[in-house]
Amino acid sequence: MPTAVIEDYLEQIYLMELNGARVIGARLAERMHTAVPTTTETLKRMVRNGLVWQNEHKEVQLTADGRTAAESAIRRHALSERLLTDILGLSWVEAHAEAHKFEHIISPKVEARLMALLGNPNTCPHGNPIPTGSGDPPLRGLSLAEQPPGDYQVLRISEDAENDVALMAYIEEQQLKPGADFRVISREPFAGPVVVEVQGERHALGAAVAEAIFVRRASPYTM
């Protein structure tokens, strides 16, 4: 079984792939908040262990074994969040921070019992799909940062390492949790803010916020 550190790397690579990001060592180091040489050495160890491979452009991709391990870690993280929110009553923001303390110690037996206790949930509290191991492609959605004016619904909030507790709390304050309906009013160029209207209130969302929110289109945009 991979160490907790390796599992954290596998989770991050999986989430970056899910969000359509190009995974390279330097970018992964930023996400993991580690020095590039440290990440490089960790990736070499993961390659030796058959968990990832790198192409001629140094892009990192999960092997079949790596994906299986990543999905297991993601699933345990999501179930930890569900336990904390659905049973213990923590907020989705608190659950995101606390779940990392639980996910690495959950055994397969406990994982199965949690799934049954929680009613076999399909997503974590942030709307991200819980991998089943069936090979079905996960629901990605559309990045809000790239969408034109129109009506949308929030599908999920990305949980990669750059999206800290403060950012998630801010998204909650803007009433943009999964399932929320809203309208994109305008999107400024050159990484400018995305102006949205939620429940009659307008908010200007910075690039980091918009990039963390994945949506689906609703009805056509009208004024």
Secondary structure as the mmCIF struct_conf table of DSSP 4:
data_model
#
loop_
_struct_conf.conf_type_id
_struct_conf.id
_struct_conf.beg_label_comp_id
_struct_conf.beg_label_asym_id
_struct_conf.beg_label_seq_id
_struct_conf.end_label_comp_id
_struct_conf.end_label_asym_id
_struct_conf.end_label_seq_id
HELX_RH_AL_P HELX_RH_AL_P1 ALA A 4 LEU A 18
TURN_TY1_P TURN_TY1_P1 ASN A 19 GLY A 20
STRN STRN1 ILE A 24 ILE A 24
HELX_RH_AL_P HELX_RH_AL_P2 GLY A 25 MET A 32
TURN_TY1_P TURN_TY1_P2 HIS A 33 HIS A 33
HELX_RH_AL_P HELX_RH_AL_P3 VAL A 36 ARG A 48
TURN_TY1_P TURN_TY1_P3 ASN A 49 GLY A 50
BEND BEND1 LEU A 51 LEU A 51
STRN STRN2 VAL A 52 GLN A 54
TURN_TY1_P TURN_TY1_P4 GLU A 56 HIS A 57
STRN STRN3 GLU A 59 GLU A 59
STRN STRN4 VAL A 60 LEU A 62
HELX_RH_AL_P HELX_RH_AL_P4 ALA A 64 ARG A 82
HELX_RH_PI_P HELX_RH_PI_P1 LEU A 83 ILE A 87
BEND BEND2 LEU A 88 LEU A 88
HELX_RH_AL_P HELX_RH_AL_P5 TRP A 92 GLU A 103
TURN_TY1_P TURN_TY1_P5 HIS A 104 ILE A 105
HELX_RH_AL_P HELX_RH_AL_P6 PRO A 108 LEU A 117
TURN_TY1_P TURN_TY1_P6 LEU A 118 GLY A 119
BEND BEND3 ASN A 122 ASN A 122
STRN STRN5 THR A 123 THR A 123
TURN_TY1_P TURN_TY1_P7 PRO A 125 HIS A 126
BEND BEND4 GLY A 127 GLY A 127
HELX_LH_PP_P HELX_LH_PP_P1 ASN A 128 ASN A 128
STRN STRN6 PRO A 129 PRO A 129
HELX_LH_PP_P HELX_LH_PP_P2 ILE A 130 PRO A 131
BEND BEND5 GLY A 133 SER A 134
HELX_LH_PP_P HELX_LH_PP_P3 ASP A 136 LEU A 139
STRN STRN7 LEU A 142 SER A 143
HELX_RH_3T_P HELX_RH_3T_P1 LEU A 144 GLU A 146
HELX_LH_PP_P HELX_LH_PP_P4 GLN A 147 PRO A 148
BEND BEND6 PRO A 149 PRO A 149
STRN STRN8 GLY A 150 ILE A 157
TURN_TY1_P TURN_TY1_P8 ALA A 161 GLU A 162
BEND BEND7 ASN A 163 ASN A 163
HELX_RH_AL_P HELX_RH_AL_P7 VAL A 165 GLU A 173
TURN_TY1_P TURN_TY1_P9 GLN A 174 GLN A 175
TURN_TY1_P TURN_TY1_P10 PRO A 178 GLY A 179
STRN STRN9 ASP A 181 ARG A 187
TURN_TY1_P TURN_TY1_P11 PRO A 189 ALA A 191
HELX_LH_PP_P HELX_LH_PP_P5 PRO A 193 PRO A 193
STRN STRN10 VAL A 194 VAL A 198
TURN_TY1_P TURN_TY1_P12 GLN A 199 GLY A 200
STRN STRN11 GLU A 201 LEU A 205
HELX_RH_AL_P HELX_RH_AL_P8 ALA A 207 ALA A 212
STRN STRN12 ILE A 213 ARG A 217
BEND BEND8 SER A 219 SER A 219
HELX_LH_PP_P HELX_LH_PP_P6 PRO A 220 TYR A 221
#
